[in-house]
Amino acid sequence: MTEGPLPPLRGRVQAGAPLGAGTWFRVGGAADWLVRPADTDDLLRLLRRAEAPITVIGAASNLIIRDGGVRGIVLRLARGFGDVVVEGDGVVAGAAALDATVAEHAAAAGLSGLEFLSGIPGAIGGAVAMNAGAYGAEVADRLDWAEIATVDGLLRVRTAELRLSYRRSQLPPGGVVVRARFHAVPGDKEAIAARMAAIRESREATQPVRARTGGSTFANPPGQKAWALIDAAGCRGRSLGGAQVSEKHCNFLLNTGDATAADLEDLGEAVRAAVLAHSGISLEWEIKRIGERSA
């Protein structure tokens, strides 16, 4: 169907689509247009012919959508992009496959090296785009290639070409990760399962995983831990409106029930200011923030 600034697509198209309920923080306004392409061909058609800006979101575990919503087209990969295929020495996963699901497939096949993905909230597309990492490993350590949809077609890009660094990648301009391959090595299934269980237990013990939260709010500065800087600045438990710095792990922000996106973002900026004043270190946001603030 043809809708507004969109070409004819086979996937799902919604105008004025609320976005907040689909994020981990449960806050935020609406998209002018929300598009879920049916498959890669549908996605390429959108990229080539859309007549409005495109903003990509994934599992929205590391995202604050501002209260005024997002202008233009919001792209979310879902069905058609979630396949996970296990190979003899690795796993090929669609961008919409959850990180933890990929880790589970590898474990079931007795492949080691991807256990760290079980500790990262979100999906593979976002993990590649931000070189996600946890528990001593990151995507750059295991990525062989990523397939990326662009206005020029579908590109297969080797890891070195992405220039992955701490929580960053250099995707082609306007590129959207479609799938990726990770290498792994044969291992003992019981040892792999034990490692994943230890990661789950660590997350449960140290992070507010059952709250309305996101991933780590701020990136760790070189040689420092963001949570320790926040704690030293006296911000553990600090609140603003319905937003709060987690008591359990102070590099996590919480929606305690009625927070707005502005509450969360403003609290984060207040924490940054406090850390800068206390330590002279300027924290950088790891949580992505998109859209417009309410008037």
C-alpha angles and dihedrals in degrees: 000000000000117000127178110294092000130101120231107291136182094211130081119291125188128182118213090007117182110234106181098082090057094058128081092239092051093221137112145074134271135289120238085226130005115198129189106184118217095227144331094292090053090049093050090050090053094049093049100044110026114123098204136056115282124220118189123214128176129184087335093226092130099038143098114197108202120239095250092061131228124298120221123007126346112201121205122177113216131138111026092034102063105079119130118198120188117212130185095268104019152354132267111206135183118238093250094053111111116247091234091051091055090051090050093051091051092048092050089054093048094249118146131202101059098075091106090068089069088069097052120086115218140042136300097257092059092041090058094042093054099029089239118208144173142158096028100314140076138194092263089065094060109022117112099175144334129217110223128191114221137165086264094055138266115332128193106212124192119228095253091056091058091060092215116202135162104325092334142096135178105232118181110273110284091001123155121203109236103174140340141203124227124191121225138170132232112267144165110287094215092051091048092050091048091052092051091047090052090051092050091048091049092051092048092049099045109026134057092242095157095052131086095269143118136227123291109326098212133028118246110256115231109289093359140091115231093214092055092050091049092048093048089052090058097248102125106123094006113152142196121185106316094340125095139179105241116256089207097053116002096205087072126081120210135208099216092195112291105037122140123215087252090056091054096044094044091049089050091052090048089053091050090051092049093050092047091051093047102041107011090240120127110214118216121220115250092178109083117233120200139171134031131310117239115262 
